[in-house]
Amino acid sequence: MMDFSYQPAHEALLIAYLDQRMQTNPEVFELKALEGFLFATVCSPDGIEPEMWLSHVTGGDEQISEDVVFAMLALHHHVSEQVFSSGFTLPFDEASLWQDKQLWSTGFLHGCQSYLNKLNESEQLSDELKQALVTSTELLGFFSLEYAQVEVYCQSIEADINDFVTQQFQLAADVAPAYAELIEQVALGSGLYND
């Protein structure tokens, strides 16, 4: 059996590959965005095949090498293990650079869009589950905002931006480990999926 454990060498390989790809294709994800995207993909009720998301995150790279594919699969496995076994934690903390948080949240929102739209349109879904879905997704996607937008908002409500950002991080960190379970409940409640 192949060992899919995600190693520092995989991370270094992915950073180098993605940086190089972004020079010719701005749609290619940076690593933090890829991590957020994979989290959303792992939580998806649709069971997305690797070929689908690999093509998407690499900008349709036909020349991708086997070692890069393996590194991406190892990262996917790592995220999946966290979500379903060891407990997911955000791959950044409140002291991380805003850009790292922003990339992760942007990747996450990008990855969950297809199933969120479908789930939200279900007429069978209870208002309670719909609200839980919207709130959780907004919390995990919060850092996709520009820092300047958050500054303006904090000024308008006369809140300290550092305290506000800390609160938002704590809320996102609390929601993240239970997100996959929520998506499963919502998917079943929507009537669009069977067990």
C-alpha positions as CSV (number, residue, x, y, z in Angstrom):
1,M,0.0,0.0,0.0
2,M,1.3,3.5,-0.9
3,D,2.2,5.9,1.9
4,F,0.3,9.1,1.4
5,S,1.7,10.9,4.5
6,Y,2.2,14.5,3.7
7,Q,5.9,15.5,4.3
8,P,7.8,18.8,4.3
9,A,9.3,17.8,1.0
10,H,5.8,17.5,-0.6
11,E,5.1,21.0,0.7
12,A,8.3,22.5,-0.8
13,L,7.6,20.7,-4.1
14,L,4.1,22.1,-4.2
15,I,5.2,25.7,-3.4
16,A,7.8,25.6,-6.1
17,Y,5.4,24.1,-8.7
18,L,2.5,26.4,-7.9
19,D,4.8,29.5,-7.9
20,Q,6.1,28.5,-11.3
21,R,2.6,27.8,-12.7
22,M,1.2,31.1,-11.4
23,Q,3.7,33.0,-13.6
24,T,1.9,31.8,-16.7
25,N,-1.6,31.2,-15.4
26,P,-3.1,33.5,-12.7
27,E,-5.9,31.1,-12.1
28,V,-3.5,28.6,-10.4
29,F,-3.9,28.4,-6.6
30,E,-1.2,29.3,-4.1
31,L,-0.6,26.6,-1.5
32,K,-2.7,28.2,1.3
33,A,-5.6,28.6,-1.2
34,L,-5.2,25.0,-2.2
35,E,-5.4,23.9,1.4
36,G,-8.7,25.8,1.8
37,F,-10.0,24.5,-1.4
38,L,-9.1,20.9,-0.5
39,F,-10.8,21.3,2.9
40,A,-14.0,22.4,1.1
41,T,-13.6,19.5,-1.4
42,V,-13.1,16.9,1.4
43,C,-16.3,18.2,3.1
44,S,-18.3,18.0,-0.1
45,P,-21.3,15.7,-0.2
46,D,-20.6,15.1,-3.9
47,G,-17.4,12.9,-3.6
48,I,-15.3,14.9,-6.1
49,E,-12.7,12.8,-8.0
50,P,-9.1,13.8,-7.9
51,E,-9.0,14.3,-11.7
52,M,-11.6,17.0,-11.4
53,W,-10.0,19.1,-8.7
54,L,-6.4,18.5,-9.9
55,S,-7.2,20.0,-13.3
56,H,-9.0,22.9,-11.6
57,V,-6.3,23.9,-9.2
58,T,-3.4,23.5,-11.7
59,G,-5.1,25.5,-14.4
60,G,-5.5,22.3,-16.5
61,D,-1.8,21.5,-16.6
62,E,-1.4,18.6,-19.0
63,Q,2.4,18.3,-18.3
64,I,2.1,17.9,-14.5
65,S,4.7,15.5,-13.2
66,E,3.9,12.4,-11.2
67,D,5.7,13.6,-8.1
68,V,3.6,16.8,-8.1
69,V,0.4,14.8,-8.5
70,F,1.5,12.6,-5.6
71,A,2.3,15.6,-3.4
72,M,-1.2,17.0,-4.1
73,L,-2.8,13.7,-3.3
74,A,-0.7,13.5,-0.1
75,L,-2.0,16.9,0.9
76,H,-5.6,15.9,0.1
77,H,-5.1,12.7,2.2
78,H,-3.6,14.8,5.0
79,V,-6.6,17.2,5.0
80,S,-9.0,14.3,4.8
81,E,-7.4,12.5,7.7
82,Q,-7.8,15.6,9.8
83,V,-11.4,16.1,8.8
84,F,-12.5,12.5,9.4
85,S,-10.1,11.1,12.0
86,S,-7.7,13.3,14.0
87,G,-9.8,16.5,14.1
88,F,-9.4,19.4,11.7
89,T,-7.6,22.6,12.8
90,L,-7.2,25.7,10.6
91,P,-3.7,25.7,9.0
92,F,-3.1,29.3,10.3
93,D,-3.5,31.0,13.7
94,E,-4.5,34.5,14.6
95,A,-0.9,35.8,14.4
96,S,-0.5,34.5,10.8
97,L,-0.2,37.0,8.0
98,W,-3.5,38.3,6.7
99,Q,-2.6,37.1,3.2
100,D,-2.3,33.5,4.5
101,K,-5.7,33.6,6.1
102,Q,-7.1,35.4,3.1
103,L,-5.8,32.7,0.7
104,W,-7.1,29.9,2.8
105,S,-10.6,31.4,3.1
106,T,-10.7,32.3,-0.6
107,G,-9.7,28.8,-1.6
108,F,-12.3,27.4,0.8
109,L,-15.1,29.6,-0.6
110,H,-14.1,28.6,-4.1
111,G,-14.2,24.9,-3.2
112,C,-17.6,24.9,-1.6
113,Q,-19.5,27.0,-4.0
114,S,-20.9,24.2,-6.2
115,Y,-22.5,22.3,-3.4
116,L,-23.5,25.3,-1.3
117,N,-25.7,26.7,-4.1
118,K,-27.3,23.3,-4.6
119,L,-28.0,22.8,-0.8
120,N,-29.3,26.3,-0.3
121,E,-31.8,25.9,-3.1
122,S,-33.4,22.8,-1.5
123,E,-37.0,23.4,-0.5
124,Q,-36.8,20.5,2.0
125,L,-34.0,22.0,4.0
126,S,-35.1,23.4,7.4
127,D,-34.5,27.1,8.2
128,E,-32.4,26.0,11.1
129,L,-30.0,23.9,9.0
130,K,-30.0,26.6,6.3
131,Q,-29.0,29.2,8.8
132,A,-26.3,27.0,10.3
133,L,-24.9,26.4,6.8
134,V,-24.8,30.1,6.0
135,T,-23.3,31.1,9.3
136,S,-20.6,28.4,9.3
137,T,-19.6,29.2,5.7
138,E,-19.4,32.9,6.4
139,L,-17.2,32.3,9.5
140,L,-14.8,30.1,7.5
141,G,-14.9,32.6,4.6
142,F,-14.5,35.7,6.7
143,F,-10.8,36.2,6.0
144,S,-11.4,36.3,2.2
145,L,-12.2,40.0,2.9
146,E,-9.6,42.7,2.3
147,Y,-8.0,43.9,5.6
148,A,-9.1,47.5,4.6
149,Q,-12.7,46.4,4.5
150,V,-12.5,44.9,8.0
151,E,-10.8,48.2,9.2
152,V,-13.7,50.3,7.8
153,Y,-16.3,48.0,9.4
154,C,-14.6,48.1,12.8
155,Q,-14.4,51.9,12.7
156,S,-18.1,52.0,11.8
157,I,-19.0,49.9,14.9
158,E,-16.3,51.5,17.0
159,A,-14.6,48.1,17.7
160,D,-10.9,47.4,18.1
161,I,-9.8,45.7,15.0
162,N,-7.4,43.4,16.8
163,D,-10.1,42.2,19.2
164,F,-12.5,41.8,16.3
165,V,-10.1,39.7,14.2
166,T,-9.2,37.6,17.2
167,Q,-13.0,36.9,17.8
168,Q,-13.5,36.0,14.1
169,F,-10.5,33.6,14.2
170,Q,-11.8,31.9,17.4
171,L,-15.3,31.5,15.8
172,A,-13.8,30.1,12.6
173,A,-11.5,27.7,14.6
174,D,-14.5,26.5,16.5
175,V,-16.6,25.9,13.4
176,A,-13.9,24.2,11.2
177,P,-13.8,20.8,13.0
178,A,-17.6,20.3,12.7
179,Y,-18.0,21.7,9.2
180,A,-17.9,18.3,7.4
181,E,-20.5,16.9,9.9
182,L,-22.7,19.9,9.3
183,I,-22.5,19.5,5.5
184,E,-23.5,15.8,5.9
185,Q,-26.5,16.8,8.0
186,V,-27.5,19.5,5.6
187,A,-27.1,17.1,2.6
188,L,-29.3,14.5,4.2
189,G,-31.8,17.2,5.3
190,S,-31.9,18.6,1.7
191,G,-33.5,15.5,0.3
192,L,-30.9,15.6,-2.5
193,Y,-28.7,12.8,-1.1
194,N,-29.3,9.4,0.4
195,D,-27.2,8.1,3.3
